[in-house]
């Protein structure tokens, strides 16, 4: 786990200093080692002071900040014949060696083979390659690991977070499309789709078959994401998603520690305690106050890089959960993000079903699954990375996602007044052995279950502002620091 930065100078100037400034902006994502490389030179250092004097005399350069989660994690970039490579993320299942070593083998000393990293590897990752005059960048199909891109008349660049691009004067970065490859050169960006989520034909209309396949694919997804770990945390609410992940992790031989974070006096904490007891797993809590919300808000906005009210309400308790996981010594945390989009969990889907019918709902679910990298995954990855915790999302699995999108809407939502929803997943949970009271627990959004949404609205009112305006004001103060 770490931070990626890569630049091509369109003006043919040396890119080293530009990459250095980007890496320094992203030092919170990796503090164990830092490196910068061109196609034929690489420099590694333990701190930025030693890296600051490096000069590669190359218009294309890549850089990496390492957060060493496991012993096999190696310093980067690494040189091979004629190019430099960075690879951030995980390949599933664990194959006994560093991911970057697997990537180098697949490339076969030929950067033109880069599409194979996306088409043939199962995992959550991004990568960059520096040749003599170009950068090649790619992102895995679902988009769990963040990557952003931007350009102006002087340069084109990609980075793990927007703030690195803001720092070098790229004011309007975009999220790099998952499953795609891009070549950056003096002419800008040239994108090509390789392995993306596409809307399938609805094939699965039988509940028994849907439950069978969903159960198997989810079990496989959890298993391959835990093969390299002996201990892990689970962001836990006591609902079907997090309870099922905790239950399956235990079946895989990893007894996870469950983490609930939120405001005091929340009834959902009692539900989480009951679920943890039934699962026979330890529950750790982080109980916070209104003052804690206000204190953490600027940092949360700095991390998620936008003042969106819904994202902020979700990000605050997730920040606390990741912080607690880090305090307890965990470097991997599972979370249930992606489930609601795949299986129709959000209450708003009832309105879609009512007005547009099953075809309209299926179209909406595909849209939400295929854009979840922007709405959820990037936000949560950035929060976890700050705490040195690697986020793993079993529901955001390519095989599970592509299958779940073929399941008929009627197997996910039973009627236009369905208060429970996600029926195929709930039936799969029962088949796998999850206690019924957890499998059938109605959904309550994290921002409401933790009390954070109510508290943020109160803080905004105390300042005489609507929540959106209140967050935008705080965000502008944060954004000014990037562009100073």
C-alpha positions in Angstrom: 0.0 0.0 0.0 1.2 3.5 -0.7 1.0 6.5 -3.0 1.6 6.7 -6.7 2.7 9.8 -8.7 3.7 10.0 -12.3 4.4 13.0 -14.7 5.2 13.7 -18.3 6.5 17.1 -19.0 5.0 18.3 -22.3 7.7 21.1 -22.4 10.4 18.3 -22.2 11.8 19.7 -19.0 13.0 17.4 -16.2 10.0 15.8 -14.3 11.9 14.9 -11.2 11.0 17.9 -9.0 7.4 17.8 -10.1 7.1 14.2 -8.9 8.9 15.0 -5.7 6.3 17.7 -4.8 3.5 15.3 -5.5 5.0 12.6 -3.3 5.6 15.0 -0.5 1.9 16.0 -0.7 1.0 12.3 -0.3 3.4 11.3 2.4 0.5 10.4 4.7 -0.2 7.4 2.4 3.3 5.9 2.9 6.2 6.9 5.2 8.4 3.7 5.2 10.3 4.5 2.0 10.1 6.9 -1.0 11.4 6.6 -4.5 11.6 8.4 -7.9 12.6 6.8 -11.2 12.9 7.5 -14.9 13.1 4.8 -17.5 16.8 4.1 -16.7 17.5 5.5 -13.2 15.9 5.0 -9.8 16.6 6.6 -6.4 15.2 5.4 -3.0 15.3 7.2 0.3 14.0 6.8 3.8 13.0 10.5 4.0 12.2 13.4 1.6 15.3 15.4 2.6 17.5 12.8 0.8 15.2 12.6 -2.2 14.9 16.3 -2.7 18.3 16.6 -4.4 17.6 13.9 -7.0 17.7 15.0 -10.6 16.9 12.5 -13.3 17.0 14.7 -16.4 14.0 13.0 -17.9 10.6 14.3 -19.1 8.8 11.2 -17.8 9.1 10.1 -14.2 7.2 8.0 -11.6 7.3 8.0 -7.8 6.1 6.0 -4.9 5.6 6.3 -1.1 5.6 2.9 0.6 3.5 1.9 3.6 4.9 -1.5 4.4 1.9 -3.6 5.4 3.4 -7.1 4.8 7.0 -8.3 4.7 6.8 -8.9 0.9 6.0 -5.2 0.2 9.0 -3.8 -1.5 10.3 -0.3 -2.1 9.4 1.2 -5.4 9.7 2.2 -8.2 11.6 -0.7 -9.6 13.6 -0.8 -12.8 13.4 -3.4 -15.5 14.7 -3.4 -19.1 14.0 0.0 -20.5 11.3 1.2 -18.1 10.4 1.9 -14.4 7.3 0.4 -12.7 5.2 1.2 -9.7 2.3 -1.2 -8.6 0.1 -0.2 -5.7 -2.5 -2.6 -4.4 -3.1 -6.3 -4.1 -3.4 -9.3 -6.4 -5.8 -12.0 -5.2 -5.3 -14.6 -3.9 -1.9 -14.1 -2.4 0.8 -15.9 -4.5 3.7 -15.9 -2.0 5.6 -12.9 -3.4 5.4 -9.2 -3.9 2.7 -7.9 -6.3 5.3 -5.8 -8.2 7.3 -9.0 -8.9 4.2 -10.6 -10.4 3.6 -7.5 -12.5 7.2 -7.5 -13.8 6.9 -11.1 -14.8 3.7 -10.5 -16.7 5.1 -7.5 -18.5 8.0 -9.6 -19.8 10.2 -6.5 -20.1 7.7 -4.9 -22.5 5.6 -2.0 -21.4 3.3 -2.7 -24.4 2.1 -5.7 -22.4 0.6 -3.4 -19.7 -2.9 -4.2 -20.7 -2.3 -7.8 -19.4 -2.0 -6.4 -15.9 -5.6 -5.4 -16.1 -7.0 -8.2 -18.2 -5.3 -11.1 -16.5 -4.8 -10.1 -12.8 -7.6 -10.5 -10.2 -7.2 -7.8 -7.6 -7.5 -4.1 -6.6 -4.6 -2.1 -7.9 -3.2 0.8 -9.9 0.1 1.0 -11.7 2.4 3.4 -13.6 5.2 2.7 -16.1 7.8 5.3 -17.1 9.4 4.9 -20.5 11.9 7.4 -22.0 9.2 9.9 -23.1 5.9 8.5 -21.9 3.9 7.3 -18.9 1.6 4.3 -19.1 -1.0 4.1 -16.3 -3.7 1.6 -15.4 -6.4 0.8 -12.9 -8.1 -2.5 -12.1 -11.7 -3.1 -13.2 -13.8 -2.2 -10.1 -11.7 0.8 -9.0 -11.2 0.1 -5.3 -7.7 1.7 -5.3 -7.9 5.5 -6.2 -6.2 7.1 -9.1 -6.7 10.6 -10.6 -5.4 12.4 -13.6 -5.1 15.9 -15.0 -3.2 18.0 -17.5 -2.4 21.5 -18.6 -0.2 22.9 -21.4 3.0 22.0 -19.5 2.4 18.6 -18.1 0.2 15.5 -17.8 0.1 13.6 -14.5 -1.6 10.8 -12.4 -1.7 10.4 -8.7 -3.3 8.4 -5.9 -5.1 11.6 -4.6 -6.3 14.8 -6.1 -4.2 16.9 -3.7 -1.0 15.9 -5.4 -2.4 17.2 -8.7 -3.6 20.4 -7.1 -0.1 20.9 -5.7 1.4 21.0 -9.1 -1.2 23.4 -10.5 -3.8 20.9 -12.0 -6.9 22.5 -10.7 -9.6 20.1 -12.1 -8.4 16.5 -11.8 -10.7 13.6 -12.8 -11.1 10.1 -11.5 -9.1 7.6 -13.7 -11.7 5.2 -15.3 -11.5 1.7 -13.8 -10.4 -1.1 -16.1 -8.7 1.3 -18.4 -5.2 2.0 -19.6 -3.8 5.4 -20.5 -0.7 6.6 -22.3 0.5 10.0 -21.2 2.8 11.9 -23.5 3.5 15.4 -24.9 0.1 15.3 -26.6 -1.8 14.5 -23.4 -3.9 11.4 -22.4 -4.9 8.5 -24.7 -7.3 6.1 -22.9 -8.3 2.6 -23.8 -10.8 0.3 -22.1 -9.4 -3.1 -21.2 -11.6 -4.8 -18.6 -14.6 -2.9 -17.3 -18.0 -3.6 -15.8 -20.5 -3.7 -18.6 -24.3 -4.0 -18.3 -25.2 -7.6 -18.8 -28.4 -9.3 -19.9 -30.6 -10.3 -17.0 -30.2 -14.1 -16.9 -30.8 -15.1 -13.3 -34.5 -15.2 -12.5 -34.6 -18.2 -10.1 -34.0 -17.5 -6.4 -32.4 -20.9 -5.7 -29.8 -20.5 -8.4 -29.1 -16.9 -7.5 -28.6 -17.8 -3.8 -26.3 -20.7 -4.7 -24.0 -18.6 -6.9 -24.0 -15.5 -4.7 -23.1 -17.7 -1.7 -20.2 -19.3 -3.5 -18.8 -16.1 -5.1 -19.0 -14.2 -1.8 -17.3 -17.0 0.1 -14.5 -17.1 -2.5 -14.1 -13.3 -2.4 -13.7 -13.2 1.3 -11.3 -16.2 1.3 -9.0 -14.8 -1.3 -8.9 -11.4 0.5 -7.8 -13.1 3.7 -5.3 -15.7 2.4 -2.3 -13.5 3.4 -3.5 -12.3 6.8 -3.7 -13.8 10.3 -5.8 -11.1 11.8 -8.1 -8.4 10.5 -10.7 -5.9 11.6 -14.2 -5.5 10.3 -16.0 -2.2 10.1 -19.1 -3.4 11.9 -22.7 -2.3 12.3 -24.5 -5.6 13.1 -26.4 -5.4 9.8 -26.4 -8.2 7.1 -23.3 -6.9 5.2 -20.8 -6.5 7.9 -22.2 -9.4 9.9 -21.8 -11.7 6.9 -18.3 -10.6 6.2 -17.3 -11.2 9.9 -19.0 -14.6 9.8 -17.3 -15.6 6.6 -13.9 -14.3 7.9 -14.3 -16.5 10.9 -15.1 -19.5 8.7 -11.8 -18.8 6.8 -9.9 -19.1 10.1 -9.4 -15.4 10.7 -11.2 -14.4 13.9 -11.7 -10.7 13.1 -12.1 -8.0 15.6 -15.3 -6.0 15.0 -15.2 -2.2 15.2 -18.2 0.1 15.8 -17.7 3.8 15.8 -20.2 6.6 16.4 -21.8 9.0 18.8 -22.9 8.0 22.3 -26.4 6.8 23.1 -27.1 5.2 19.7 -29.4 2.3 19.7 -27.5 0.7 16.8 -24.6 0.0 19.1 -26.9 -2.3 21.1 -27.7 -4.2 17.9 -24.0 -4.4 17.1 -23.2 -5.8 20.6 -25.9 -8.5 20.2 -24.6 -9.5 16.8 -21.0 -9.7 18.0 -22.1 -11.9 20.9 -24.0 -14.2 18.6 -21.0 -14.4 16.3 -18.6 -15.1 19.2 -16.3 -12.3 18.1 -14.8 -9.4 20.0 -16.4 -6.0 19.5 -14.3 -2.8 20.0 -16.1 0.6 20.1 -15.1 4.2 19.6 -17.6 6.4 21.2 -17.4 10.0 20.3 -19.0 13.3 21.1 -20.2 16.4 19.2 -16.9 18.0 19.9 -15.1 15.1 18.4 -17.1 15.5 15.2 -16.2 19.2 14.9 -12.5 18.4 15.7 -12.1 15.7 13.0 -14.2 17.4 10.3 -11.3 19.5 8.7 -9.1 16.5 8.4 -11.9 14.3 7.0 -12.6 16.9 4.3 -8.9 17.1 3.6 -8.8 13.3 3.1 -12.0 12.9 1.0 -11.2 16.0 -1.0 -14.7 17.3 -1.4 -17.5 18.9 0.8 -20.3 16.5 -0.3 -22.7 16.3 2.7 -23.6 12.6 2.3 -20.0 11.5 1.8 -18.9 13.5 4.8 -21.6 12.0 7.0 -20.3 8.6 6.1 -16.6 9.5 6.2 -16.6 10.7 9.8 -17.6 7.4 11.5 -15.5 5.5 9.0 -12.5 7.6 9.9 -13.1 6.7 13.5 -13.4 3.0 12.7 -10.1 3.1 10.7 -8.4 5.0 13.5 -9.5 2.4 16.0 -8.3 -0.4 13.8 -4.9 1.3 13.6 -4.8 1.9 17.3 -5.5 -1.8 17.9 -2.6 -2.8 15.6 -4.6 -4.0 12.6 -3.3 -3.3 9.1 -6.2 -4.8 7.2 -9.9 -3.9 7.6 -12.8 -5.5 5.7 -15.9 -3.4 5.0 -19.3 -4.0 3.3 -19.2 -1.2 0.8 -20.7 -2.3 -2.6 -23.4 -4.5 -1.3 -26.2 -2.0 -1.4 -25.5 -1.2 -5.1 -25.2 -4.8 -6.1 -28.3 -6.1 -4.3 -30.7 -3.1 -4.1 -30.2 -2.1 -0.4 -30.9 1.6 -0.5 -34.4 2.9 0.2 -34.3 5.2 -2.8 -34.4 2.2 -5.0 -38.1 1.7 -4.1 -38.9 5.0 -5.8 -37.0 3.9 -8.9 -38.8 0.6 -8.9 -42.2 2.3 -8.4 -41.7 4.8 -11.3 -39.5 2.9 -13.8 -40.2 -0.7 -13.0 -37.8 -3.6 -12.9 -35.9 -2.6 -16.1 -35.4 0.9 -14.7 -34.2 -0.4 -11.4 -31.8 -2.8 -13.1 -30.4 0.2 -15.1 -30.1 2.2 -11.9 -28.3 -0.6 -10.1 -25.8 -1.0 -12.9 -25.1 2.7 -12.9 -24.6 2.7 -9.2 -22.3 -0.3 -9.2 -20.2 1.0 -12.1 -19.8 4.4 -10.4 -19.3 3.2 -6.8 -15.6 3.8 -7.1 -16.4 7.6 -7.2 -19.2 7.6 -4.6 -17.7 5.2 -2.0 -14.5 3.3 -2.7 -12.1 6.3 -3.2 -13.4 8.1 -0.1 -12.9 5.1 2.1 -9.5 4.0 0.7 -8.1 7.5 1.3 -9.4 7.4 4.9 -7.9 4.0 5.7 -4.6 4.8 4.0 -4.2 7.8 6.2 -4.3 5.5 9.2 -2.0 2.9 7.7 -4.8 0.4 7.3 -5.4 -1.5 4.0 -9.1 -1.5 3.1 -10.4 -4.7 1.5 -13.9 -4.8 0.1 -15.2 -8.4 -0.7 -18.5 -7.1 -2.2 -16.4 -5.0 -4.7 -15.1 -8.2 -6.4 -15.2 -8.3 -10.2 -16.6 -11.9 -10.4 -19.2 -11.2 -7.8 -20.2 -7.9 -9.3 -20.5 -9.2 -12.9 -22.7 -12.1 -11.7 -24.9 -10.0 -9.3 -25.7 -7.6 -12.1 -27.3 -10.5 -14.0 -29.8 -11.2 -11.2 -33.3 -10.0 -11.9 -34.5 -7.0 -9.8 -37.4 -9.0 -8.4 -35.0 -11.3 -6.6 -33.4 -8.2 -4.9 -36.5 -6.1 -4.1 -39.8 -8.0 -3.7 -42.2 -5.2 -4.2 -42.5 -1.4 -4.5 -43.1 -1.2 -0.8 -40.3 -3.6 0.3 -38.9 -2.3 3.6 -36.2 -5.0 3.8 -34.8 -5.4 0.3 -31.6 -7.3 -0.7 -33.5 -10.6 -0.5 -31.1 -12.7 -2.6 -28.2 -11.6 -0.3 -30.2 -12.3 2.8 -31.1 -15.7 1.6 -27.5 -16.4 0.7 -26.5 -15.3 4.2 -28.9 -17.8 5.7 -27.6 -20.5 3.4 -24.1 -19.8 4.6 -25.2 -20.1 8.2 -25.6 -16.5 9.4 -28.1 -16.2 12.3 -31.5 -15.1 11.0 -31.8 -12.0 13.1 -28.6 -10.6 11.5 -29.5 -11.8 8.0 -33.0 -10.1 8.2 -32.0 -6.9 10.0 -33.4 -3.9 8.0 -30.8 -1.5 6.6 -30.1 1.7 8.4 -27.6 4.0 6.7 -24.3 4.5 8.6 -24.7 8.3 8.8 -27.9 7.8 10.7 -27.0 4.7 12.6 -24.0 6.4 14.1 -25.7 9.7 14.9 -23.2 11.7 12.8 -25.7 13.1 10.2 -27.8 14.6 13.0 -24.7 16.1 14.7 -23.3 17.7 11.6 -26.7 19.3 10.8 -26.7 20.7 14.3 -23.2 22.1 14.0 -24.2 23.8 10.7 -27.3 25.3 12.3 -25.2 26.6 15.2 -23.2 28.5 12.6 -26.3 29.8 10.9 -25.7 27.8 7.8 -27.2 24.9 5.9 -25.0 21.8 6.1 -23.8 22.0 2.5 -22.8 25.6 2.9 -21.1 24.9 6.2 -19.0 22.1 4.7 -18.2 24.2 1.6 -16.9 26.9 3.9 -14.6 24.5 5.8 -13.5 22.9 2.5 -12.5 26.2 0.9 -10.2 26.7 3.9 -8.6 23.3 3.3 -8.4 23.7 -0.5 -6.5 27.0 -0.1 -3.7 25.1 1.6 -3.2 22.9 -1.5 -2.9 25.9 -3.8 -0.7 28.1 -1.6 
